Amino acid sequence: MSQLASFHPRRHPRSSCVMTVLAQTAQGLIRGVCRNVSRGGAFITGVPWAPGQHLRLQLEVPGLGEVQAEGEVLYHHQHPDGAGVGVVFTRISDDDQSVLDRFIDLFCRPR
C-alpha cells in the first residue's frame, strides 16, 4: 500500500503559492519552498525530511510577515520542482493562523 493510500481526506482546501520556509530540525536550520498551503498544513519542496519528523517552521508570508508553526511530516513525493513533503500543522497561534488565513484569502488560487 502506498503512503498516500492511508491518508484521510483533507479538512481544508489547499491553495497554490510560492513562499520561503525555514525549519528548525535536529539537523539544524533548513530552507525550503512552500508550494501550496492551507489552514492545516503545507507542501514544501527542497527539503530532506522523513515522515514522522517534527519541525518548527517559519513561513515568510509575502506582504504580511512571518508565521511561526510547529508541524509533522506526513508524506513525501516528487514534485515538478523536486522532492517535497506534506506537513500538517500541529501547533500555530491564533495570531499566526490569522496571518495565514489572510494570505490564503487575498493571494492564493485554489488548487
N, CA, C and O atoms as a MOPAC input file, in Angstrom:
PM7 MOZYME 1SCF
protein

 N      0.84700 1    -1.17100 1     0.00000 1
 C      0.00000 1     0.00000 1     0.00000 1
 C      0.89300 1     1.23400 1     0.00000 1
 O      1.86800 1     1.28500 1     0.75000 1
 N      0.58100 1     2.22200 1    -0.82100 1
 C      1.37900 1     3.43800 1    -0.84900 1
 C      1.10500 1     4.27200 1     0.39400 1
 O      0.07900 1     4.11700 1     1.05600 1
 N      2.05600 1     5.16600 1     0.69500 1
 C      1.87000 1     6.03300 1     1.84700 1
 C      0.62700 1     6.90400 1     1.68400 1
 O     -0.07900 1     7.16000 1     2.65900 1
 N      0.35500 1     7.35800 1     0.47200 1
 C     -0.77400 1     8.24400 1     0.25100 1
 C     -2.10800 1     7.53300 1     0.43200 1
 O     -3.10100 1     8.17700 1     0.77200 1
 N     -2.15600 1     6.23900 1     0.21500 1
 C     -3.40500 1     5.49500 1     0.30300 1
 C     -3.97900 1     5.49200 1     1.71300 1
 O     -5.18500 1     5.30900 1     1.87800 1
 N     -3.15200 1     5.68900 1     2.73000 1
 C     -3.62600 1     5.62700 1     4.10200 1
 C     -4.11000 1     6.98000 1     4.63000 1
 O     -4.55300 1     7.05800 1     5.77600 1
 N     -4.03800 1     8.03700 1     3.83500 1
 C     -4.42600 1     9.36900 1     4.30000 1
 C     -5.92700 1     9.57000 1     4.24200 1
 O     -6.61900 1     9.02400 1     3.38300 1
 N     -6.40900 1    10.36600 1     5.18000 1
 C     -7.80300 1    10.77500 1     5.20500 1
 C     -7.96500 1    11.99700 1     4.30700 1
 O     -6.98800 1    12.69600 1     4.04100 1
 N     -9.16800 1    12.26300 1     3.84000 1
 C     -9.37300 1    13.46200 1     3.02500 1
 C     -8.96400 1    14.72300 1     3.80100 1
 O     -9.09100 1    14.77300 1     5.02500 1
 N     -8.48100 1    15.72200 1     3.09100 1
 C     -8.07300 1    16.97400 1     3.73400 1
 C     -9.28000 1    17.69900 1     4.29500 1
 O    -10.36100 1    17.68300 1     3.70600 1
 N     -9.08400 1    18.33200 1     5.43100 1
 C    -10.14100 1    19.13400 1     6.04300 1
 C    -10.23500 1    20.51100 1     5.40600 1
 O    -11.31100 1    21.10600 1     5.35000 1
 N     -9.08900 1    21.01800 1     4.92100 1
 C     -9.02800 1    22.37000 1     4.38000 1
 C     -8.47200 1    22.32100 1     2.96200 1
 O     -7.48200 1    21.63400 1     2.71200 1
 N     -9.09200 1    23.03500 1     2.03700 1
 C     -8.56100 1    23.04500 1     0.66800 1
 C     -7.19600 1    23.70900 1     0.60800 1
 O     -6.92000 1    24.65700 1     1.34300 1
 N     -6.34900 1    23.20200 1    -0.27200 1
 C     -5.01200 1    23.76000 1    -0.46600 1
 C     -5.06000 1    24.84700 1    -1.53100 1
 O     -5.85300 1    24.78700 1    -2.47000 1
 N     -4.18400 1    25.85200 1    -1.36300 1
 C     -4.05100 1    26.93600 1    -2.32900 1
 C     -2.61400 1    27.00000 1    -2.80500 1
 O     -1.68700 1    26.90800 1    -2.00100 1
 N     -2.42000 1    27.15700 1    -4.10900 1
 C     -1.07600 1    27.26700 1    -4.67000 1
 C     -0.41000 1    28.55600 1    -4.21100 1
 O     -1.06800 1    29.58400 1    -4.05200 1
 N      0.89600 1    28.49300 1    -3.99900 1
 C      1.66200 1    29.66700 1    -3.59300 1
 C      3.14500 1    29.36700 1    -3.79300 1
 O      3.52300 1    28.24500 1    -4.13300 1
 N      3.96400 1    30.36800 1    -3.58200 1
 C      5.42000 1    30.19300 1    -3.53600 1
 C      5.91600 1    31.09200 1    -2.40900 1
 O      5.86600 1    32.31600 1    -2.52400 1
 N      6.39400 1    30.49400 1    -1.32500 1
 C      6.94700 1    31.27300 1    -0.22000 1
 C      8.09200 1    30.50500 1     0.43100 1
 O      8.10300 1    29.27400 1     0.44900 1
 N      9.04000 1    31.24200 1     0.95600 1
 C     10.17900 1    30.63800 1     1.63600 1
 C      9.74900 1    30.09700 1     2.99000 1
 O      8.95700 1    30.71200 1     3.70500 1
 N     10.29200 1    28.93000 1     3.32400 1
 C     10.05500 1    28.31500 1     4.62400 1
 C     11.40900 1    28.00600 1     5.24600 1
 O     12.28500 1    27.44100 1     4.59200 1
 N     11.57500 1    28.37600 1     6.50400 1
 C     12.74600 1    27.98400 1     7.27600 1
 C     12.26700 1    27.01700 1     8.34800 1
 O     11.23400 1    27.23900 1     8.98000 1
 N     13.01700 1    25.94800 1     8.54800 1
 C     12.61900 1    24.95900 1     9.54000 1
 C     13.78100 1    24.62800 1    10.44800 1
 O     14.90100 1    24.40100 1     9.99100 1
 N     13.50600 1    24.60400 1    11.73200 1
 C     14.48900 1    24.16400 1    12.70900 1
 C     14.25000 1    22.67600 1    12.93000 1
 O     13.17800 1    22.26500 1    13.37300 1
 N     15.25600 1    21.88200 1    12.61600 1
 C     15.16500 1    20.43300 1    12.77100 1
 C     16.34500 1    19.95600 1    13.60000 1
 O     17.21000 1    20.74700 1    13.97500 1
 N     16.37600 1    18.68700 1    13.87900 1
 C     17.50900 1    18.11100 1    14.60200 1
 C     18.80300 1    18.28300 1    13.81500 1
 O     19.88400 1    18.29100 1    14.40300 1
 N     18.70700 1    18.42300 1    12.47700 1
 C     19.87800 1    18.61100 1    11.62100 1
 C     20.28300 1    20.08600 1    11.50300 1
 O     21.28900 1    20.39400 1    10.86500 1
 N     19.52400 1    20.99000 1    12.10200 1
 C     19.81600 1    22.41600 1    12.01800 1
 C     18.75600 1    23.14800 1    11.22700 1
 O     17.67500 1    22.61100 1    10.98100 1
 N     19.06200 1    24.38700 1    10.82100 1
 C     18.13400 1    25.21900 1    10.07200 1
 C     18.17600 1    24.84200 1     8.59200 1
 O     19.24500 1    24.80000 1     7.98300 1
 N     17.00300 1    24.56900 1     8.02300 1
 C     16.89900 1    24.14800 1     6.62900 1
 C     15.89900 1    25.05400 1     5.92300 1
 O     14.85400 1    25.39200 1     6.48000 1
 N     16.22900 1    25.44600 1     4.68400 1
 C     15.36500 1    26.31800 1     3.87400 1
 C     14.66900 1    25.47600 1     2.81100 1
 O     15.28400 1    24.62300 1     2.17200 1
 N     13.37300 1    25.73200 1     2.63200 1
 C     12.59000 1    25.07600 1     1.59600 1
 C     11.66300 1    26.08600 1     0.95300 1
 O     11.69800 1    27.27400 1     1.27500 1
 N     10.83300 1    25.60300 1     0.04000 1
 C      9.87000 1    26.45700 1    -0.64400 1
 C      8.48200 1    25.84600 1    -0.48100 1
 O      8.24800 1    24.69300 1    -0.84300 1
 N      7.57200 1    26.63700 1     0.06700 1
 C      6.18100 1    26.20700 1     0.20900 1
 C      5.51100 1    26.35200 1    -1.14800 1
 O      5.50900 1    27.43700 1    -1.72900 1
 N      4.93800 1    25.25500 1    -1.65900 1
 C      4.29200 1    25.24800 1    -2.98600 1
 C      2.77300 1    25.32100 1    -2.89300 1
 O      2.11600 1    25.77000 1    -3.83200 1
 N      2.21100 1    24.88100 1    -1.76700 1
 C      0.79100 1    25.08000 1    -1.51300 1
 C      0.56800 1    25.05200 1    -0.01400 1
 O      1.34100 1    24.46000 1     0.73900 1
 N     -0.51400 1    25.70900 1     0.40700 1
 C     -0.75200 1    25.89600 1     1.83200 1
 C     -2.25600 1    25.87300 1     2.10800 1
 O     -3.06800 1    26.19900 1     1.24200 1
 N     -2.60200 1    25.48900 1     3.31400 1
 C     -3.98500 1    25.53200 1     3.77500 1
 C     -3.96400 1    25.92000 1     5.25100 1
 O     -2.89900 1    26.12700 1     5.83400 1
 N     -5.12900 1    26.01500 1     5.83500 1
 C     -5.20000 1    26.28900 1     7.28100 1
 C     -4.50600 1    25.19300 1     8.08100 1
 O     -4.00600 1    25.44700 1     9.17700 1
 N     -4.47300 1    23.99800 1     7.55000 1
 C     -3.97800 1    22.86500 1     8.32100 1
 C     -2.59800 1    22.36100 1     7.97500 1
 O     -2.07300 1    21.50200 1     8.68300 1
 N     -1.98000 1    22.86600 1     6.89900 1
 C     -0.67600 1    22.33400 1     6.53800 1
 C     -0.14200 1    22.93400 1     5.25500 1
 O     -0.68300 1    23.90300 1     4.72300 1
 N      0.94900 1    22.32400 1     4.76700 1
 C      1.62700 1    22.85700 1     3.58300 1
 C      2.37600 1    21.73600 1     2.87000 1
 O      2.69900 1    20.70400 1     3.45800 1
 N      2.64200 1    21.97100 1     1.57800 1
 C      3.53400 1    21.09500 1     0.81900 1
 C      4.79500 1    21.90100 1     0.55000 1
 O      4.72900 1    22.99700 1    -0.00700 1
 N      5.95600 1    21.35500 1     0.94900 1
 C      7.22200 1    22.08500 1     0.90500 1
 C      8.23300 1    21.28500 1     0.09600 1
 O      8.43700 1    20.09800 1     0.35000 1
 N      8.87400 1    21.94100 1    -0.88900 1
 C      9.89200 1    21.29100 1    -1.70800 1
 C     11.28600 1    21.71300 1    -1.26200 1
 O     11.46900 1    22.71300 1    -0.56800 1
 N     12.27000 1    20.90700 1    -1.68800 1
 C     13.67100 1    21.22700 1    -1.42900 1
 C     14.15500 1    20.84200 1    -0.05300 1
 O     15.14300 1    21.39000 1     0.43600 1
 N     13.46900 1    19.90100 1     0.58200 1
 C     13.82000 1    19.52200 1     1.95100 1
 C     13.94400 1    18.00300 1     2.08000 1
 O     13.20200 1    17.26900 1     1.42700 1
 N     14.86900 1    17.52300 1     2.91300 1
 C     15.10900 1    16.08600 1     3.04100 1
 C     14.42100 1    15.44300 1     4.24400 1
 O     14.98800 1    14.53600 1     4.85300 1
 N     13.24400 1    15.87500 1     4.59500 1
 C     12.60000 1    15.38700 1     5.81000 1
 C     11.89300 1    14.05800 1     5.58800 1
 O     11.43600 1    13.75700 1     4.48500 1
 N     11.81000 1    13.27900 1     6.64100 1
 C     11.17600 1    11.96400 1     6.57900 1
 C      9.81900 1    12.00100 1     7.27800 1
 O      9.63100 1    12.77700 1     8.21500 1
 N      8.87300 1    11.17600 1     6.83700 1
 C      7.58700 1    11.09900 1     7.52500 1
 C      7.80100 1    10.83800 1     9.02500 1
 O      8.64600 1    10.04100 1     9.43100 1
 N      7.00300 1    11.54100 1     9.81600 1
 C      7.09900 1    11.43200 1    11.27000 1
 C      7.99700 1    12.47500 1    11.90700 1
 O      7.95200 1    12.66000 1    13.12300 1
 N      8.81900 1    13.16600 1    11.11000 1
 C      9.73400 1    14.17200 1    11.66100 1
 C      8.93900 1    15.38800 1    12.12100 1
 O      8.02200 1    15.84600 1    11.44000 1
 N      9.31500 1    15.90600 1    13.30300 1
 C      8.67800 1    17.10100 1    13.86200 1
 C      9.55000 1    18.31200 1    13.57100 1
 O     10.77700 1    18.23800 1    13.63800 1
 N      8.89400 1    19.44700 1    13.24200 1
 C      9.60100 1    20.63700 1    12.78900 1
 C      9.04900 1    21.88400 1    13.46400 1
 O      7.88100 1    21.93300 1    13.84900 1
 N      9.90100 1    22.88300 1    13.60100 1
 C      9.46200 1    24.24100 1    13.92000 1
 C      9.62900 1    25.03600 1    12.63700 1
 O     10.73900 1    25.16000 1    12.11800 1
 N      8.53700 1    25.57000 1    12.12700 1
 C      8.52500 1    26.22900 1    10.82300 1
 C      8.36800 1    27.73300 1    10.95500 1
 O      7.70200 1    28.23700 1    11.85900 1
 N      8.99900 1    28.43200 1    10.02500 1
 C      8.78000 1    29.86600 1     9.85100 1
 C      8.46500 1    30.07400 1     8.37800 1
 O      9.33200 1    29.89900 1     7.52200 1
 N      7.23400 1    30.44600 1     8.08500 1
 C      6.80900 1    30.72700 1     6.71300 1
 C      6.91500 1    32.22400 1     6.49300 1
 O      6.35500 1    33.00900 1     7.25800 1
 N      7.62500 1    32.61800 1     5.45700 1
 C      7.78800 1    34.03200 1     5.12500 1
 C      6.65500 1    34.42000 1     4.17700 1
 O      6.75400 1    34.24900 1     2.96200 1
 N      5.58000 1    34.94500 1     4.75800 1
 C      4.35100 1    35.23100 1     4.02300 1
 C      4.49300 1    36.57200 1     3.30200 1
 O      4.57000 1    37.61300 1     3.95400 1
 N      4.52800 1    36.56100 1     1.96400 1
 C      4.73400 1    37.80200 1     1.20700 1
 C      3.71500 1    38.88300 1     1.57000 1
 O      2.50600 1    38.65500 1     1.54200 1
 N      4.22600 1    40.04100 1     1.90500 1
 C      3.38600 1    41.18700 1     2.20300 1
 C      2.75000 1    41.21100 1     3.57500 1
 O      2.15800 1    42.22000 1     3.96000 1
 N      2.85700 1    40.11200 1     4.33200 1
 C      2.17000 1    40.05000 1     5.62000 1
 C      3.08100 1    39.69000 1     6.79100 1
 O      2.64300 1    39.76700 1     7.93900 1
 N      4.31600 1    39.30500 1     6.54600 1
 C      5.23100 1    38.97300 1     7.64300 1
 C      5.49700 1    37.48700 1     7.76300 1
 O      5.36800 1    36.73100 1     6.80000 1
 N      5.86700 1    37.09100 1     8.94700 1
 C      6.24100 1    35.69900 1     9.20000 1
 C      5.16500 1    34.98900 1    10.01400 1
 O      4.48900 1    35.58900 1    10.85100 1
 N      5.03000 1    33.71100 1     9.74600 1
 C      4.13100 1    32.84900 1    10.50300 1
 C      4.97600 1    31.74600 1    11.12300 1
 O      5.74200 1    31.07500 1    10.43100 1
 N      4.83400 1    31.56700 1    12.41600 1
 C      5.52700 1    30.50100 1    13.13700 1
 C      4.52900 1    29.36100 1    13.37500 1
 O      3.38100 1    29.60100 1    13.75100 1
 N      4.97000 1    28.14000 1    13.15700 1
 C      4.10900 1    26.98300 1    13.39800 1
 C      4.98600 1    25.77600 1    13.70000 1
 O      6.15700 1    25.73200 1    13.32400 1
 N      4.41600 1    24.82100 1    14.36900 1
 C      5.05800 1    23.52000 1    14.52700 1
 C      4.30500 1    22.55900 1    13.63700 1
 O      3.10200 1    22.70600 1    13.42300 1
 N      5.02200 1    21.56500 1    13.11500 1
 C      4.38400 1    20.62800 1    12.20700 1
 C      5.01600 1    19.26400 1    12.23500 1
 O      6.06300 1    19.05300 1    12.84800 1
 N      4.36500 1    18.34200 1    11.56200 1
 C      4.86100 1    16.97200 1    11.42500 1
 C      4.76200 1    16.57000 1     9.96300 1
 O      3.75100 1    16.82000 1     9.30700 1
 N      5.81900 1    15.94400 1     9.45700 1
 C      5.83300 1    15.46100 1     8.08400 1
 C      4.94500 1    14.22300 1     7.99200 1
 O      5.12200 1    13.25900 1     8.73700 1
 N      3.98000 1    14.26500 1     7.06000 1
 C      3.08600 1    13.12800 1     6.86100 1
 C      3.51800 1    12.23500 1     5.71000 1
 O      3.38100 1    11.01400 1     5.78800 1
 N      4.04000 1    12.83200 1     4.64000 1
 C      4.40200 1    12.04500 1     3.45200 1
 C      5.42600 1    12.80400 1     2.63500 1
 O      5.67200 1    13.98700 1     2.87400 1
 N      6.01700 1    12.12900 1     1.68000 1
 C      6.89600 1    12.77200 1     0.71400 1
 C      6.60900 1    12.20900 1    -0.66600 1
 O      6.22700 1    11.04700 1    -0.80400 1
 N      6.79600 1    13.04400 1    -1.69500 1
 C      6.67500 1    12.58600 1    -3.08000 1
 C      7.32000 1    13.60000 1    -4.01200 1
 O      7.66000 1    14.71200 1    -3.60800 1
 N      7.47900 1    13.19800 1    -5.25500 1
 C      8.10500 1    14.05500 1    -6.26900 1
 C      7.14400 1    15.15200 1    -6.71100 1
 O      5.93200 1    14.94900 1    -6.79500 1
 N      7.70800 1    16.29400 1    -6.98500 1
 C      7.00200 1    17.46300 1    -7.48400 1
 C      7.79000 1    17.91400 1    -8.71200 1
 O      8.98200 1    17.61800 1    -8.79600 1
 N      7.18600 1    18.61000 1    -9.65600 1
 C      7.95400 1    19.05900 1   -10.81800 1
 C      9.21600 1    19.85000 1   -10.46100 1
 O     10.17500 1    19.86900 1   -11.23300 1
 N      9.21900 1    20.49900 1    -9.30200 1
 C     10.39000 1    21.26900 1    -8.86000 1
 C     11.29400 1    20.48900 1    -7.90600 1
 O     12.17800 1    21.07500 1    -7.28100 1
 N     11.08700 1    19.18200 1    -7.78500 1
 C     11.92400 1    18.36000 1    -6.92000 1
 C     11.10600 1    17.68100 1    -5.83700 1
 O      9.89100 1    17.85600 1    -5.75300 1
 N     11.78400 1    16.91300 1    -5.01800 1
 C     11.12200 1    16.18400 1    -3.94500 1
 C     10.50400 1    17.14700 1    -2.95000 1
 O     11.03000 1    18.23300 1    -2.70800 1
 N      9.38400 1    16.74000 1    -2.37600 1
 C      8.71500 1    17.57500 1    -1.39600 1
 C      8.02600 1    16.74200 1    -0.33900 1
 O      7.92300 1    15.52000 1    -0.44700 1
 N      7.55400 1    17.43700 1     0.69200 1
 C      6.89500 1    16.77300 1     1.80700 1
 C      5.59200 1    17.48200 1     2.14500 1
 O      5.47100 1    18.69900 1     2.00100 1
 N      4.62300 1    16.69800 1     2.59500 1
 C      3.38100 1    17.23700 1     3.13100 1
 C      3.51800 1    17.36100 1     4.63000 1
 O      3.85300 1    16.39200 1     5.31100 1
 N      3.26100 1    18.54800 1     5.14600 1
 C      3.39600 1    18.82500 1     6.57200 1
 C      2.04300 1    19.24600 1     7.12600 1
 O      1.37300 1    20.10600 1     6.55300 1
 N      1.64300 1    18.64500 1     8.23100 1
 C      0.43900 1    19.07200 1     8.93500 1
 C      0.88300 1    19.96700 1    10.08800 1
 O      1.83400 1    19.65100 1    10.80300 1
 N      0.17500 1    21.09900 1    10.25900 1
 C      0.48500 1    21.97500 1    11.38300 1
 C     -0.05900 1    21.33900 1    12.66100 1
 O     -1.23500 1    20.97800 1    12.72700 1
 N      0.78400 1    21.20400 1    13.65800 1
 C      0.36600 1    20.62700 1    14.93400 1
 C      0.18300 1    21.69300 1    16.00400 1
 O     -0.48800 1    21.46400 1    17.01100 1
 N      0.78200 1    22.85700 1    15.78400 1
 C      0.62700 1    23.97600 1    16.71500 1
 C      0.87100 1    25.27500 1    15.96800 1
 O      1.89100 1    25.44300 1    15.30000 1
 N     -0.08800 1    26.20100 1    16.09300 1
 C      0.03000 1    27.52600 1    15.48200 1
 C     -0.81500 1    28.47200 1    16.32600 1
 O     -1.94500 1    28.14400 1    16.68900 1
 N     -0.27600 1    29.63300 1    16.63500 1
 C     -1.01300 1    30.58800 1    17.47000 1
 C     -2.18500 1    31.16500 1    16.68400 1
 O     -2.20500 1    31.12000 1    15.45400 1
 N     -3.16000 1    31.70700 1    17.40900 1
 C     -4.30200 1    32.34300 1    16.74300 1
 C     -3.85000 1    33.50000 1    15.86000 1
 O     -4.36800 1    33.67400 1    14.75700 1
 N     -2.87900 1    34.29900 1    16.33800 1
 C     -2.38600 1    35.42600 1    15.54300 1
 C     -1.73200 1    34.95300 1    14.25500 1
 O     -1.99300 1    35.50900 1    13.18800 1
 N     -0.87800 1    33.92300 1    14.34200 1
 C     -0.22500 1    33.39900 1    13.14300 1
 C     -1.23700 1    32.75000 1    12.20800 1
 O     -1.11600 1    32.86700 1    10.98800 1
 N     -2.23700 1    32.06400 1    12.77000 1
 C     -3.28700 1    31.47600 1    11.92900 1
 C     -4.04000 1    32.56200 1    11.18000 1
 O     -4.40000 1    32.37600 1    10.01800 1
 N     -4.28300 1    33.69800 1    11.83400 1
 C     -4.98100 1    34.81800 1    11.18700 1
 C     -4.17700 1    35.36500 1    10.00500 1
 O     -4.74400 1    35.67700 1     8.95800 1
 N     -2.85400 1    35.48200 1    10.17400 1
 C     -1.99800 1    35.95900 1     9.07600 1
 C     -2.06200 1    34.97100 1     7.91000 1
 O     -2.20300 1    35.37600 1     6.75600 1
 N     -1.95700 1    33.68700 1     8.21200 1
 C     -2.00400 1    32.66400 1     7.17000 1
 C     -3.36200 1    32.68000 1     6.45500 1
 O     -3.42400 1    32.59700 1     5.22800 1
 N     -4.43700 1    32.78600 1     7.22400 1
 C     -5.77300 1    32.83900 1     6.62700 1
 C     -5.90800 1    34.05100 1     5.70900 1
 O     -6.47700 1    33.95200 1     4.62200 1
 N     -5.38600 1    35.18400 1     6.14600 1
 C     -5.46200 1    36.40900 1     5.33100 1
 C     -4.69900 1    36.22200 1     4.01800 1
 O     -5.18200 1    36.61400 1     2.95600 1
 N     -3.50900 1    35.62400 1     4.09300 1
 C     -2.72300 1    35.36400 1     2.88600 1
 C     -3.50000 1    34.46200 1     1.92700 1
 O     -3.58300 1    34.74400 1     0.73200 1
 N     -4.05600 1    33.39600 1     2.44600 1
 C     -4.80700 1    32.46100 1     1.60800 1
 C     -5.98600 1    33.17100 1     0.94800 1
 O     -6.22900 1    33.00000 1    -0.24700 1
 N     -6.71600 1    33.96500 1     1.72400 1
 C     -7.88400 1    34.67200 1     1.19300 1
 C     -7.50800 1    35.70000 1     0.12700 1
 O     -8.21900 1    35.85100 1    -0.86700 1
 N     -6.39400 1    36.40800 1     0.32800 1
 C     -6.02700 1    37.50100 1    -0.55900 1
 C     -5.24200 1    37.09200 1    -1.80400 1
 O     -5.46900 1    37.62300 1    -2.89100 1
 N     -4.31500 1    36.14100 1    -1.63800 1
 C     -3.31400 1    35.93100 1    -2.68000 1
 C     -3.28000 1    34.55200 1    -3.31300 1
 O     -2.66900 1    34.38800 1    -4.37000 1
 N     -3.88600 1    33.59400 1    -2.73400 1
 C     -3.73600 1    32.22500 1    -3.25700 1
 C     -4.90100 1    31.82600 1    -4.14800 1
 O     -6.04900 1    32.22000 1    -3.94200 1
 N     -4.55200 1    31.03000 1    -5.14200 1
 C     -5.54700 1    30.46500 1    -6.04200 1
 C     -5.85900 1    29.05100 1    -5.59100 1
 O     -4.93500 1    28.28100 1    -5.32800 1
 N     -7.12900 1    28.68100 1    -5.49300 1
 C     -7.44700 1    27.29800 1    -5.12500 1
 C     -6.84700 1    26.32100 1    -6.11300 1
 O     -6.80000 1    26.59400 1    -7.31300 1
 N     -6.38500 1    25.17700 1    -5.61300 1
 C     -5.83100 1    24.12200 1    -6.46700 1
 C     -6.93900 1    23.31400 1    -7.07800 1
 O     -6.67800 1    22.37600 1    -7.83100 1

